[in-house]
Amino acid sequence: MMVKPTVSDLLKNVDNRFELVVATAKRARQLSKGDKALVDNEEASTVTLAADEIAAGKVMVAEENETLEENNQNVEE
């Protein structure tokens, strides 16, 4: 089974695997709480949607002093 996006694709937008896991988990939680998806994939799970958003560059990994939501607002502007 081939998983898309691949980890190598995701690591182009994130510095390391740890940040990738944390960012994906945070975004998946936001999606499960009702945040609007930034990519079109209605059949995907929240984790898959989060990974797709990171791969598409729609979600950026926040710095330590920023929250993921603040970072998303900057991308949408």
PDB file of N, CA, C, O and CB in Angstrom:
ATOM      1  N   MET A   1       0.851  -1.186   0.000  1.00  0.00           N
ATOM      2  CA  MET A   1       0.000   0.000   0.000  1.00  0.00           C
ATOM      3  C   MET A   1       0.891   1.243   0.000  1.00  0.00           C
ATOM      4  O   MET A   1       1.822   1.352   0.798  1.00  0.00           O
ATOM      5  CB  MET A   1      -0.965   0.002   1.232  1.00  0.00           C
ATOM      6  N   MET A   2       0.597   2.161  -0.892  1.00  0.00           N
ATOM      7  CA  MET A   2       1.355   3.404  -0.995  1.00  0.00           C
ATOM      8  C   MET A   2       0.590   4.520  -0.292  1.00  0.00           C
ATOM      9  O   MET A   2      -0.583   4.759  -0.579  1.00  0.00           O
ATOM     10  CB  MET A   2       1.622   3.770  -2.481  1.00  0.00           C
ATOM     11  N   VAL A   3       1.252   5.185   0.610  1.00  0.00           N
ATOM     12  CA  VAL A   3       0.626   6.275   1.356  1.00  0.00           C
ATOM     13  C   VAL A   3       0.980   7.593   0.684  1.00  0.00           C
ATOM     14  O   VAL A   3       2.144   7.844   0.374  1.00  0.00           O
ATOM     15  CB  VAL A   3       1.079   6.273   2.848  1.00  0.00           C
ATOM     16  N   LYS A   4      -0.015   8.427   0.462  1.00  0.00           N
ATOM     17  CA  LYS A   4       0.191   9.751  -0.128  1.00  0.00           C
ATOM     18  C   LYS A   4      -0.365  10.784   0.823  1.00  0.00           C
ATOM     19  O   LYS A   4      -1.455  10.557   1.348  1.00  0.00           O
ATOM     20  CB  LYS A   4      -0.481   9.868  -1.530  1.00  0.00           C
ATOM     21  N   PRO A   5       0.268  11.862   1.082  1.00  0.00           N
ATOM     22  CA  PRO A   5       1.628  12.190   0.663  1.00  0.00           C
ATOM     23  C   PRO A   5       2.640  11.364   1.448  1.00  0.00           C
ATOM     24  O   PRO A   5       2.374  10.924   2.567  1.00  0.00           O
ATOM     25  CB  PRO A   5       1.905  13.691   0.849  1.00  0.00           C
ATOM     26  N   THR A   6       3.800  11.165   0.843  1.00  0.00           N
ATOM     27  CA  THR A   6       4.847  10.394   1.501  1.00  0.00           C
ATOM     28  C   THR A   6       5.523  11.242   2.572  1.00  0.00           C
ATOM     29  O   THR A   6       5.426  12.469   2.561  1.00  0.00           O
ATOM     30  CB  THR A   6       5.883   9.892   0.474  1.00  0.00           C
ATOM     31  N   VAL A   7       6.196  10.588   3.478  1.00  0.00           N
ATOM     32  CA  VAL A   7       6.928  11.304   4.530  1.00  0.00           C
ATOM     33  C   VAL A   7       7.968  12.213   3.894  1.00  0.00           C
ATOM     34  O   VAL A   7       8.171  13.337   4.353  1.00  0.00           O
ATOM     35  CB  VAL A   7       7.604  10.309   5.518  1.00  0.00           C
ATOM     36  N   SER A   8       8.636  11.736   2.833  1.00  0.00           N
ATOM     37  CA  SER A   8       9.638  12.598   2.175  1.00  0.00           C
ATOM     38  C   SER A   8       9.011  13.859   1.599  1.00  0.00           C
ATOM     39  O   SER A   8       9.621  14.928   1.638  1.00  0.00           O
ATOM     40  CB  SER A   8      10.351  11.829   1.061  1.00  0.00           C
ATOM     41  N   ASP A   9       7.797  13.744   1.064  1.00  0.00           N
ATOM     42  CA  ASP A   9       7.097  14.930   0.559  1.00  0.00           C
ATOM     43  C   ASP A   9       6.786  15.891   1.698  1.00  0.00           C
ATOM     44  O   ASP A   9       6.956  17.102   1.559  1.00  0.00           O
ATOM     45  CB  ASP A   9       5.797  14.528  -0.166  1.00  0.00           C
ATOM     46  N   LEU A  10       6.334  15.355   2.812  1.00  0.00           N
ATOM     47  CA  LEU A  10       5.978  16.191   3.956  1.00  0.00           C
ATOM     48  C   LEU A  10       7.200  16.863   4.572  1.00  0.00           C
ATOM     49  O   LEU A  10       7.114  17.993   5.053  1.00  0.00           O
ATOM     50  CB  LEU A  10       5.262  15.360   5.008  1.00  0.00           C
ATOM     51  N   LEU A  11       8.332  16.174   4.558  1.00  0.00           N
ATOM     52  CA  LEU A  11       9.546  16.739   5.161  1.00  0.00           C
ATOM     53  C   LEU A  11      10.118  17.909   4.349  1.00  0.00           C
ATOM     54  O   LEU A  11      11.025  18.600   4.814  1.00  0.00           O
ATOM     55  CB  LEU A  11      10.606  15.652   5.304  1.00  0.00           C
ATOM     56  N   LYS A  12       9.599  18.128   3.157  1.00  0.00           N
ATOM     57  CA  LYS A  12       9.996  19.311   2.379  1.00  0.00           C
ATOM     58  C   LYS A  12       9.445  20.581   3.015  1.00  0.00           C
ATOM     59  O   LYS A  12       9.997  21.664   2.821  1.00  0.00           O
ATOM     60  CB  LYS A  12       9.506  19.194   0.921  1.00  0.00           C
ATOM     61  N   ASN A  13       8.348  20.451   3.782  1.00  0.00           N
ATOM     62  CA  ASN A  13       7.705  21.599   4.407  1.00  0.00           C
ATOM     63  C   ASN A  13       7.919  21.667   5.918  1.00  0.00           C
ATOM     64  O   ASN A  13       7.470  22.610   6.570  1.00  0.00           O
ATOM     65  CB  ASN A  13       6.238  21.572   4.115  1.00  0.00           C
ATOM     66  N   VAL A  14       8.604  20.668   6.471  1.00  0.00           N
ATOM     67  CA  VAL A  14       8.823  20.585   7.910  1.00  0.00           C
ATOM     68  C   VAL A  14      10.287  20.214   8.134  1.00  0.00           C
ATOM     69  O   VAL A  14      10.872  19.462   7.355  1.00  0.00           O
ATOM     70  CB  VAL A  14       7.856  19.541   8.583  1.00  0.00           C
ATOM     71  N   ASP A  15      10.868  20.744   9.200  1.00  0.00           N
ATOM     72  CA  ASP A  15      12.293  20.521   9.447  1.00  0.00           C
ATOM     73  C   ASP A  15      12.655  19.089   9.831  1.00  0.00           C
ATOM     74  O   ASP A  15      13.702  18.591   9.418  1.00  0.00           O
ATOM     75  CB  ASP A  15      12.750  21.435  10.521  1.00  0.00           C
ATOM     76  N   ASN A  16      11.815  18.423  10.607  1.00  0.00           N
ATOM     77  CA  ASN A  16      12.151  17.064  11.032  1.00  0.00           C
ATOM     78  C   ASN A  16      10.887  16.263  11.315  1.00  0.00           C
ATOM     79  O   ASN A  16       9.784  16.809  11.348  1.00  0.00           O
ATOM     80  CB  ASN A  16      13.051  17.093  12.277  1.00  0.00           C
ATOM     81  N   ARG A  17      11.060  14.975  11.517  1.00  0.00           N
ATOM     82  CA  ARG A  17       9.920  14.070  11.720  1.00  0.00           C
ATOM     83  C   ARG A  17       9.140  14.396  12.989  1.00  0.00           C
ATOM     84  O   ARG A  17       7.915  14.276  13.014  1.00  0.00           O
ATOM     85  CB  ARG A  17      10.402  12.628  11.776  1.00  0.00           C
ATOM     86  N   PHE A  18       9.839  14.803  14.034  1.00  0.00           N
ATOM     87  CA  PHE A  18       9.153  15.138  15.281  1.00  0.00           C
ATOM     88  C   PHE A  18       8.185  16.304  15.050  1.00  0.00           C
ATOM     89  O   PHE A  18       7.023  16.229  15.448  1.00  0.00           O
ATOM     90  CB  PHE A  18      10.179  15.493  16.391  1.00  0.00           C
ATOM     91  N   GLU A  19       8.650  17.364  14.418  1.00  0.00           N
ATOM     92  CA  GLU A  19       7.782  18.508  14.119  1.00  0.00           C
ATOM     93  C   GLU A  19       6.616  18.085  13.232  1.00  0.00           C
ATOM     94  O   GLU A  19       5.496  18.568  13.394  1.00  0.00           O
ATOM     95  CB  GLU A  19       8.584  19.632  13.439  1.00  0.00           C
ATOM     96  N   LEU A  20       6.885  17.189  12.303  1.00  0.00           N
ATOM     97  CA  LEU A  20       5.842  16.700  11.406  1.00  0.00           C
ATOM     98  C   LEU A  20       4.737  15.988  12.186  1.00  0.00           C
ATOM     99  O   LEU A  20       3.553  16.236  11.956  1.00  0.00           O
ATOM    100  CB  LEU A  20       6.442  15.756  10.359  1.00  0.00           C
ATOM    101  N   VAL A  21       5.121  15.114  13.096  1.00  0.00           N
ATOM    102  CA  VAL A  21       4.140  14.375  13.891  1.00  0.00           C
ATOM    103  C   VAL A  21       3.326  15.329  14.764  1.00  0.00           C
ATOM    104  O   VAL A  21       2.102  15.217  14.839  1.00  0.00           O
ATOM    105  CB  VAL A  21       4.841  13.316  14.767  1.00  0.00           C
ATOM    106  N   VAL A  22       4.007  16.266  15.423  1.00  0.00           N
ATOM    107  CA  VAL A  22       3.319  17.206  16.303  1.00  0.00           C
ATOM    108  C   VAL A  22       2.362  18.087  15.505  1.00  0.00           C
ATOM    109  O   VAL A  22       1.212  18.272  15.904  1.00  0.00           O
ATOM    110  CB  VAL A  22       4.335  18.075  17.063  1.00  0.00           C
ATOM    111  N   ALA A  23       2.829  18.629  14.382  1.00  0.00           N
ATOM    112  CA  ALA A  23       1.987  19.506  13.561  1.00  0.00           C
ATOM    113  C   ALA A  23       0.787  18.761  13.000  1.00  0.00           C
ATOM    114  O   ALA A  23      -0.324  19.290  12.988  1.00  0.00           O
ATOM    115  CB  ALA A  23       2.802  20.109  12.420  1.00  0.00           C
ATOM    116  N   THR A  24       1.004  17.536  12.536  1.00  0.00           N
ATOM    117  CA  THR A  24      -0.092  16.740  11.990  1.00  0.00           C
ATOM    118  C   THR A  24      -1.129  16.434  13.068  1.00  0.00           C
ATOM    119  O   THR A  24      -2.332  16.531  12.824  1.00  0.00           O
ATOM    120  CB  THR A  24       0.443  15.435  11.384  1.00  0.00           C
ATOM    121  N   ALA A  25      -0.667  16.070  14.245  1.00  0.00           N
ATOM    122  CA  ALA A  25      -1.587  15.763  15.344  1.00  0.00           C
ATOM    123  C   ALA A  25      -2.382  16.996  15.766  1.00  0.00           C
ATOM    124  O   ALA A  25      -3.590  16.907  15.986  1.00  0.00           O
ATOM    125  CB  ALA A  25      -0.815  15.206  16.541  1.00  0.00           C
ATOM    126  N   LYS A  26      -1.712  18.147  15.881  1.00  0.00           N
ATOM    127  CA  LYS A  26      -2.411  19.376  16.279  1.00  0.00           C
ATOM    128  C   LYS A  26      -3.462  19.765  15.244  1.00  0.00           C
ATOM    129  O   LYS A  26      -4.590  20.115  15.590  1.00  0.00           O
ATOM    130  CB  LYS A  26      -1.409  20.529  16.469  1.00  0.00           C
ATOM    131  N   ARG A  27      -3.080  19.700  13.981  1.00  0.00           N
ATOM    132  CA  ARG A  27      -4.024  20.078  12.926  1.00  0.00           C
ATOM    133  C   ARG A  27      -5.182  19.088  12.854  1.00  0.00           C
ATOM    134  O   ARG A  27      -6.325  19.492  12.639  1.00  0.00           O
ATOM    135  CB  ARG A  27      -3.310  20.155  11.566  1.00  0.00           C
ATOM    136  N   ALA A  28      -4.903  17.797  13.033  1.00  0.00           N
ATOM    137  CA  ALA A  28      -5.965  16.790  13.015  1.00  0.00           C
ATOM    138  C   ALA A  28      -6.957  17.047  14.152  1.00  0.00           C
ATOM    139  O   ALA A  28      -8.164  16.890  13.969  1.00  0.00           O
ATOM    140  CB  ALA A  28      -5.368  15.365  13.131  1.00  0.00           C
ATOM    141  N   ARG A  29      -6.452  17.441  15.326  1.00  0.00           N
ATOM    142  CA  ARG A  29      -7.347  17.774  16.441  1.00  0.00           C
ATOM    143  C   ARG A  29      -8.213  18.974  16.095  1.00  0.00           C
ATOM    144  O   ARG A  29      -9.409  18.986  16.388  1.00  0.00           O
ATOM    145  CB  ARG A  29      -6.541  18.057  17.721  1.00  0.00           C
ATOM    146  N   GLN A  30      -7.613  19.985  15.470  1.00  0.00           N
ATOM    147  CA  GLN A  30      -8.384  21.164  15.072  1.00  0.00           C
ATOM    148  C   GLN A  30      -9.494  20.771  14.099  1.00  0.00           C
ATOM    149  O   GLN A  30     -10.627  21.237  14.219  1.00  0.00           O
ATOM    150  CB  GLN A  30      -7.463  22.227  14.434  1.00  0.00           C
ATOM    151  N   LEU A  31      -9.165  19.921  13.145  1.00  0.00           N
ATOM    152  CA  LEU A  31     -10.159  19.472  12.168  1.00  0.00           C
ATOM    153  C   LEU A  31     -11.266  18.672  12.836  1.00  0.00           C
ATOM    154  O   LEU A  31     -12.437  18.824  12.487  1.00  0.00           O
ATOM    155  CB  LEU A  31      -9.495  18.632  11.077  1.00  0.00           C
ATOM    156  N   SER A  32     -10.911  17.825  13.788  1.00  0.00           N
ATOM    157  CA  SER A  32     -11.937  17.017  14.455  1.00  0.00           C
ATOM    158  C   SER A  32     -12.846  17.864  15.329  1.00  0.00           C
ATOM    159  O   SER A  32     -13.971  17.464  15.629  1.00  0.00           O
ATOM    160  CB  SER A  32     -11.287  15.931  15.295  1.00  0.00           C
ATOM    161  N   LYS A  33     -12.364  19.037  15.741  1.00  0.00           N
ATOM    162  CA  LYS A  33     -13.189  19.954  16.536  1.00  0.00           C
ATOM    163  C   LYS A  33     -14.037  20.870  15.658  1.00  0.00           C
ATOM    164  O   LYS A  33     -14.806  21.685  16.169  1.00  0.00           O
ATOM    165  CB  LYS A  33     -12.306  20.796  17.450  1.00  0.00           C
ATOM    166  N   GLY A  34     -13.900  20.739  14.338  1.00  0.00           N
ATOM    167  CA  GLY A  34     -14.783  21.482  13.456  1.00  0.00           C
ATOM    168  C   GLY A  34     -14.138  22.517  12.564  1.00  0.00           C
ATOM    169  O   GLY A  34     -14.841  23.183  11.804  1.00  0.00           O
ATOM    170  N   ASP A  35     -12.815  22.682  12.627  1.00  0.00           N
ATOM    171  CA  ASP A  35     -12.163  23.624  11.717  1.00  0.00           C
ATOM    172  C   ASP A  35     -12.390  23.208  10.269  1.00  0.00           C
ATOM    173  O   ASP A  35     -12.478  22.021   9.956  1.00  0.00           O
ATOM    174  CB  ASP A  35     -10.656  23.714  12.016  1.00  0.00           C
ATOM    175  N   LYS A  36     -12.481  24.187   9.407  1.00  0.00           N
ATOM    176  CA  LYS A  36     -12.696  23.933   7.984  1.00  0.00           C
ATOM    177  C   LYS A  36     -11.410  23.397   7.352  1.00  0.00           C
ATOM    178  O   LYS A  36     -10.325  23.929   7.588  1.00  0.00           O
ATOM    179  CB  LYS A  36     -13.164  25.224   7.261  1.00  0.00           C
ATOM    180  N   ALA A  37     -11.541  22.349   6.555  1.00  0.00           N
ATOM    181  CA  ALA A  37     -10.391  21.777   5.851  1.00  0.00           C
ATOM    182  C   ALA A  37      -9.910  22.743   4.777  1.00  0.00           C
ATOM    183  O   ALA A  37     -10.713  23.398   4.113  1.00  0.00           O
ATOM    184  CB  ALA A  37     -10.751  20.408   5.226  1.00  0.00           C
ATOM    185  N   LEU A  38      -8.597  22.825   4.612  1.00  0.00           N
ATOM    186  CA  LEU A  38      -8.001  23.733   3.643  1.00  0.00           C
ATOM    187  C   LEU A  38      -7.718  23.056   2.302  1.00  0.00           C
ATOM    188  O   LEU A  38      -7.274  23.706   1.355  1.00  0.00           O
ATOM    189  CB  LEU A  38      -6.724  24.310   4.202  1.00  0.00           C
ATOM    190  N   VAL A  39      -7.973  21.757   2.226  1.00  0.00           N
ATOM    191  CA  VAL A  39      -7.844  21.004   0.973  1.00  0.00           C
ATOM    192  C   VAL A  39      -9.143  20.248   0.741  1.00  0.00           C
ATOM    193  O   VAL A  39      -9.915  20.034   1.676  1.00  0.00           O
ATOM    194  CB  VAL A  39      -6.618  20.020   1.013  1.00  0.00           C
ATOM    195  N   ASP A  40      -9.384  19.849  -0.484  1.00  0.00           N
ATOM    196  CA  ASP A  40     -10.628  19.166  -0.832  1.00  0.00           C
ATOM    197  C   ASP A  40     -10.400  17.660  -0.871  1.00  0.00           C
ATOM    198  O   ASP A  40      -9.827  17.131  -1.824  1.00  0.00           O
ATOM    199  CB  ASP A  40     -11.167  19.667  -2.191  1.00  0.00           C
ATOM    200  N   ASN A  41     -10.854  16.979   0.174  1.00  0.00           N
ATOM    201  CA  ASN A  41     -10.781  15.527   0.244  1.00  0.00           C
ATOM    202  C   ASN A  41     -11.777  15.077   1.303  1.00  0.00           C
ATOM    203  O   ASN A  41     -11.391  14.780   2.433  1.00  0.00           O
ATOM    204  CB  ASN A  41      -9.325  15.032   0.573  1.00  0.00           C
ATOM    205  N   GLU A  42     -13.026  15.027   0.951  1.00  0.00           N
ATOM    206  CA  GLU A  42     -14.109  14.780   1.900  1.00  0.00           C
ATOM    207  C   GLU A  42     -14.088  13.377   2.499  1.00  0.00           C
ATOM    208  O   GLU A  42     -14.632  13.172   3.585  1.00  0.00           O
ATOM    209  CB  GLU A  42     -15.425  15.008   1.227  1.00  0.00           C
ATOM    210  N   GLU A  43     -13.480  12.413   1.827  1.00  0.00           N
ATOM    211  CA  GLU A  43     -13.483  11.040   2.312  1.00  0.00           C
ATOM    212  C   GLU A  43     -12.331  10.745   3.265  1.00  0.00           C
ATOM    213  O   GLU A  43     -12.298   9.675   3.874  1.00  0.00           O
ATOM    214  CB  GLU A  43     -13.429  10.091   1.151  1.00  0.00           C
ATOM    215  N   ALA A  44     -11.397  11.659   3.403  1.00  0.00           N
ATOM    216  CA  ALA A  44     -10.189  11.406   4.186  1.00  0.00           C
ATOM    217  C   ALA A  44     -10.436  11.568   5.677  1.00  0.00           C
ATOM    218  O   ALA A  44     -11.329  12.300   6.102  1.00  0.00           O
ATOM    219  CB  ALA A  44      -9.075  12.336   3.747  1.00  0.00           C
ATOM    220  N   SER A  45      -9.620  10.866   6.461  1.00  0.00           N
ATOM    221  CA  SER A  45      -9.653  11.032   7.910  1.00  0.00           C
ATOM    222  C   SER A  45      -9.017  12.374   8.265  1.00  0.00           C
ATOM    223  O   SER A  45      -8.389  13.015   7.423  1.00  0.00           O
ATOM    224  CB  SER A  45      -8.917   9.857   8.629  1.00  0.00           C
ATOM    225  N   THR A  46      -9.183  12.784   9.505  1.00  0.00           N
ATOM    226  CA  THR A  46      -8.607  14.072   9.923  1.00  0.00           C
ATOM    227  C   THR A  46      -7.091  14.050   9.835  1.00  0.00           C
ATOM    228  O   THR A  46      -6.484  15.070   9.508  1.00  0.00           O
ATOM    229  CB  THR A  46      -9.039  14.416  11.352  1.00  0.00           C
ATOM    230  N   VAL A  47      -6.465  12.919  10.116  1.00  0.00           N
ATOM    231  CA  VAL A  47      -5.001  12.820  10.032  1.00  0.00           C
ATOM    232  C   VAL A  47      -4.555  12.946   8.578  1.00  0.00           C
ATOM    233  O   VAL A  47      -3.576  13.632   8.285  1.00  0.00           O
ATOM    234  CB  VAL A  47      -4.500  11.477  10.638  1.00  0.00           C
ATOM    235  N   THR A  48      -5.261  12.295   7.679  1.00  0.00           N
ATOM    236  CA  THR A  48      -4.930  12.392   6.254  1.00  0.00           C
ATOM    237  C   THR A  48      -5.136  13.815   5.746  1.00  0.00           C
ATOM    238  O   THR A  48      -4.313  14.331   4.990  1.00  0.00           O
ATOM    239  CB  THR A  48      -5.782  11.409   5.433  1.00  0.00           C
ATOM    240  N   LEU A  49      -6.223  14.445   6.157  1.00  0.00           N
ATOM    241  CA  LEU A  49      -6.459  15.841   5.767  1.00  0.00           C
ATOM    242  C   LEU A  49      -5.330  16.739   6.267  1.00  0.00           C
ATOM    243  O   LEU A  49      -4.840  17.595   5.531  1.00  0.00           O
ATOM    244  CB  LEU A  49      -7.815  16.337   6.317  1.00  0.00           C
ATOM    245  N   ALA A  50      -4.920  16.542   7.514  1.00  0.00           N
ATOM    246  CA  ALA A  50      -3.840  17.344   8.081  1.00  0.00           C
ATOM    247  C   ALA A  50      -2.553  17.150   7.284  1.00  0.00           C
ATOM    248  O   ALA A  50      -1.863  18.122   6.977  1.00  0.00           O
ATOM    249  CB  ALA A  50      -3.614  16.977   9.557  1.00  0.00           C
ATOM    250  N   ALA A  51      -2.229  15.913   6.950  1.00  0.00           N
ATOM    251  CA  ALA A  51      -1.024  15.637   6.151  1.00  0.00           C
ATOM    252  C   ALA A  51      -1.132  16.254   4.761  1.00  0.00           C
ATOM    253  O   ALA A  51      -0.161  16.813   4.252  1.00  0.00           O
ATOM    254  CB  ALA A  51      -0.793  14.122   6.033  1.00  0.00           C
ATOM    255  N   ASP A  52      -2.303  16.156   4.150  1.00  0.00           N
ATOM    256  CA  ASP A  52      -2.509  16.763   2.832  1.00  0.00           C
ATOM    257  C   ASP A  52      -2.325  18.279   2.894  1.00  0.00           C
ATOM    258  O   ASP A  52      -1.734  18.872   1.992  1.00  0.00           O
ATOM    259  CB  ASP A  52      -3.912  16.421   2.296  1.00  0.00           C
ATOM    260  N   GLU A  53      -2.828  18.902   3.952  1.00  0.00           N
ATOM    261  CA  GLU A  53      -2.685  20.354   4.114  1.00  0.00           C
ATOM    262  C   GLU A  53      -1.226  20.754   4.283  1.00  0.00           C
ATOM    263  O   GLU A  53      -0.787  21.758   3.722  1.00  0.00           O
ATOM    264  CB  GLU A  53      -3.497  20.840   5.317  1.00  0.00           C
ATOM    265  N   ILE A  54      -0.479  19.979   5.047  1.00  0.00           N
ATOM    266  CA  ILE A  54       0.948  20.266   5.238  1.00  0.00           C
ATOM    267  C   ILE A  54       1.689  20.097   3.913  1.00  0.00           C
ATOM    268  O   ILE A  54       2.519  20.934   3.559  1.00  0.00           O
ATOM    269  CB  ILE A  54       1.560  19.335   6.328  1.00  0.00           C
ATOM    270  N   ALA A  55       1.399  19.030   3.183  1.00  0.00           N
ATOM    271  CA  ALA A  55       2.052  18.773   1.896  1.00  0.00           C
ATOM    272  C   ALA A  55       1.746  19.875   0.890  1.00  0.00           C
ATOM    273  O   ALA A  55       2.597  20.235   0.077  1.00  0.00           O
ATOM    274  CB  ALA A  55       1.610  17.419   1.335  1.00  0.00           C
ATOM    275  N   ALA A  56       0.525  20.411   0.949  1.00  0.00           N
ATOM    276  CA  ALA A  56       0.122  21.462   0.011  1.00  0.00           C
ATOM    277  C   ALA A  56       0.637  22.842   0.426  1.00  0.00           C
ATOM    278  O   ALA A  56       0.461  23.819  -0.302  1.00  0.00           O
ATOM    279  CB  ALA A  56      -1.393  21.498  -0.105  1.00  0.00           C
ATOM    280  N   GLY A  57       1.273  22.917   1.594  1.00  0.00           N
ATOM    281  CA  GLY A  57       1.781  24.199   2.058  1.00  0.00           C
ATOM    282  C   GLY A  57       0.695  25.101   2.632  1.00  0.00           C
ATOM    283  O   GLY A  57       0.913  26.300   2.812  1.00  0.00           O
ATOM    284  N   LYS A  58      -0.463  24.537   2.917  1.00  0.00           N
ATOM    285  CA  LYS A  58      -1.580  25.315   3.466  1.00  0.00           C
ATOM    286  C   LYS A  58      -1.439  25.517   4.972  1.00  0.00           C
ATOM    287  O   LYS A  58      -2.003  26.461   5.526  1.00  0.00           O
ATOM    288  CB  LYS A  58      -2.909  24.621   3.159  1.00  0.00           C
ATOM    289  N   VAL A  59      -0.691  24.639   5.636  1.00  0.00           N
ATOM    290  CA  VAL A  59      -0.459  24.731   7.076  1.00  0.00           C
ATOM    291  C   VAL A  59       1.040  24.764   7.284  1.00  0.00           C
ATOM    292  O   VAL A  59       1.771  23.906   6.788  1.00  0.00           O
ATOM    293  CB  VAL A  59      -1.120  23.535   7.858  1.00  0.00           C
ATOM    294  N   MET A  60       1.481  25.747   8.010  1.00  0.00           N
ATOM    295  CA  MET A  60       2.895  25.855   8.323  1.00  0.00           C
ATOM    296  C   MET A  60       3.124  25.450   9.772  1.00  0.00           C
ATOM    297  O   MET A  60       2.259  25.639  10.627  1.00  0.00           O
ATOM    298  CB  MET A  60       3.409  27.288   8.067  1.00  0.00           C
ATOM    299  N   VAL A  61       4.283  24.897  10.032  1.00  0.00           N
ATOM    300  CA  VAL A  61       4.624  24.518  11.398  1.00  0.00           C
ATOM    301  C   VAL A  61       4.973  25.780  12.167  1.00  0.00           C
ATOM    302  O   VAL A  61       5.799  26.582  11.731  1.00  0.00           O
ATOM    303  CB  VAL A  61       5.803  23.494  11.431  1.00  0.00           C
ATOM    304  N   ALA A  62       4.330  25.944  13.320  1.00  0.00           N
ATOM    305  CA  ALA A  62       4.510  27.146  14.131  1.00  0.00           C
ATOM    306  C   ALA A  62       5.831  27.109  14.878  1.00  0.00           C
ATOM    307  O   ALA A  62       6.333  26.044  15.238  1.00  0.00           O
ATOM    308  CB  ALA A  62       3.357  27.303  15.116  1.00  0.00           C
ATOM    309  N   GLU A  63       6.373  28.279  15.101  1.00  0.00           N
ATOM    310  CA  GLU A  63       7.553  28.403  15.951  1.00  0.00           C
ATOM    311  C   GLU A  63       7.140  28.107  17.381  1.00  0.00           C
ATOM    312  O   GLU A  63       5.947  28.049  17.680  1.00  0.00           O
ATOM    313  CB  GLU A  63       8.198  29.821  15.834  1.00  0.00           C
ATOM    314  N   GLU A  64       8.093  27.922  18.256  1.00  0.00           N
ATOM    315  CA  GLU A  64       7.781  27.585  19.647  1.00  0.00           C
ATOM    316  C   GLU A  64       6.893  28.617  20.319  1.00  0.00           C
ATOM    317  O   GLU A  64       6.060  28.258  21.152  1.00  0.00           O
ATOM    318  CB  GLU A  64       9.052  27.434  20.437  1.00  0.00           C
ATOM    319  N   ASN A  65       7.049  29.885  19.980  1.00  0.00           N
ATOM    320  CA  ASN A  65       6.284  30.942  20.641  1.00  0.00           C
ATOM    321  C   ASN A  65       4.988  31.280  19.908  1.00  0.00           C
ATOM    322  O   ASN A  65       4.279  32.201  20.313  1.00  0.00           O
ATOM    323  CB  ASN A  65       7.131  32.186  20.765  1.00  0.00           C
ATOM    324  N   GLU A  66       4.670  30.563  18.853  1.00  0.00           N
ATOM    325  CA  GLU A  66       3.457  30.776  18.083  1.00  0.00           C
ATOM    326  C   GLU A  66       2.549  29.568  18.230  1.00  0.00           C
ATOM    327  O   GLU A  66       3.021  28.458  18.476  1.00  0.00           O
ATOM    328  CB  GLU A  66       3.782  31.039  16.601  1.00  0.00           C
ATOM    329  N   THR A  67       1.269  29.778  18.082  1.00  0.00           N
ATOM    330  CA  THR A  67       0.361  28.638  18.034  1.00  0.00           C
ATOM    331  C   THR A  67       0.115  28.299  16.574  1.00  0.00           C
ATOM    332  O   THR A  67       0.331  29.134  15.697  1.00  0.00           O
ATOM    333  CB  THR A  67      -0.982  28.939  18.779  1.00  0.00           C
ATOM    334  N   LEU A  68      -0.326  27.107  16.314  1.00  0.00           N
ATOM    335  CA  LEU A  68      -0.605  26.679  14.949  1.00  0.00           C
ATOM    336  C   LEU A  68      -1.708  27.531  14.337  1.00  0.00           C
ATOM    337  O   LEU A  68      -1.666  27.831  13.144  1.00  0.00           O
ATOM    338  CB  LEU A  68      -0.998  25.197  14.918  1.00  0.00           C
ATOM    339  N   GLU A  69      -2.697  27.927  15.141  1.00  0.00           N
ATOM    340  CA  GLU A  69      -3.789  28.741  14.631  1.00  0.00           C
ATOM    341  C   GLU A  69      -3.299  30.108  14.155  1.00  0.00           C
ATOM    342  O   GLU A  69      -3.739  30.595  13.114  1.00  0.00           O
ATOM    343  CB  GLU A  69      -4.854  28.912  15.701  1.00  0.00           C
ATOM    344  N   GLU A  70      -2.388  30.729  14.914  1.00  0.00           N
ATOM    345  CA  GLU A  70      -1.842  32.026  14.503  1.00  0.00           C
ATOM    346  C   GLU A  70      -1.116  31.892  13.183  1.00  0.00           C
ATOM    347  O   GLU A  70      -1.221  32.756  12.312  1.00  0.00           O
ATOM    348  CB  GLU A  70      -0.894  32.589  15.575  1.00  0.00           C
ATOM    349  N   ASN A  71      -0.376  30.800  13.039  1.00  0.00           N
ATOM    350  CA  ASN A  71       0.369  30.564  11.819  1.00  0.00           C
ATOM    351  C   ASN A  71      -0.573  30.361  10.651  1.00  0.00           C
ATOM    352  O   ASN A  71      -0.299  30.855   9.557  1.00  0.00           O
ATOM    353  CB  ASN A  71       1.286  29.362  11.974  1.00  0.00           C
ATOM    354  N   ASN A  72      -1.679  29.649  10.844  1.00  0.00           N
ATOM    355  CA  ASN A  72      -2.659  29.439   9.771  1.00  0.00           C
ATOM    356  C   ASN A  72      -3.275  30.750   9.340  1.00  0.00           C
ATOM    357  O   ASN A  72      -3.518  30.940   8.148  1.00  0.00           O
ATOM    358  CB  ASN A  72      -3.754  28.473  10.219  1.00  0.00           C
ATOM    359  N   GLN A  73      -3.536  31.653  10.249  1.00  0.00           N
ATOM    360  CA  GLN A  73      -4.117  32.946   9.906  1.00  0.00           C
ATOM    361  C   GLN A  73      -3.169  33.700   8.981  1.00  0.00           C
ATOM    362  O   GLN A  73      -3.620  34.374   8.056  1.00  0.00           O
ATOM    363  CB  GLN A  73      -4.413  33.776  11.181  1.00  0.00           C
ATOM    364  N   ASN A  74      -1.870  33.596   9.216  1.00  0.00           N
ATOM    365  CA  ASN A  74      -0.901  34.279   8.374  1.00  0.00           C
ATOM    366  C   ASN A  74      -0.907  33.710   6.956  1.00  0.00           C
ATOM    367  O   ASN A  74      -0.713  34.458   5.998  1.00  0.00           O
ATOM    368  CB  ASN A  74       0.495  34.172   8.982  1.00  0.00           C
ATOM    369  N   VAL A  75      -1.122  32.415   6.806  1.00  0.00           N
ATOM    370  CA  VAL A  75      -1.143  31.780   5.494  1.00  0.00           C
ATOM    371  C   VAL A  75      -2.372  32.217   4.703  1.00  0.00           C
ATOM    372  O   VAL A  75      -2.289  32.431   3.493  1.00  0.00           O
ATOM    373  CB  VAL A  75      -1.117  30.253   5.636  1.00  0.00           C
ATOM    374  N   GLU A  76      -3.512  32.351   5.380  1.00  0.00           N
ATOM    375  CA  GLU A  76      -4.751  32.703   4.702  1.00  0.00           C
ATOM    376  C   GLU A  76      -4.796  34.155   4.258  1.00  0.00           C
ATOM    377  O   GLU A  76      -5.557  34.491   3.350  1.00  0.00           O
ATOM    378  CB  GLU A  76      -5.913  32.420   5.597  1.00  0.00           C
ATOM    379  N   GLU A  77      -4.011  35.017   4.867  1.00  0.00           N
ATOM    380  CA  GLU A  77      -4.054  36.451   4.530  1.00  0.00           C
ATOM    381  C   GLU A  77      -3.371  36.771   3.249  1.00  0.00           C
ATOM    382  O   GLU A  77      -3.331  37.933   2.844  1.00  0.00           O
ATOM    383  CB  GLU A  77      -3.441  37.258   5.609  1.00  0.00           C
TER     384      GLU A  77
END
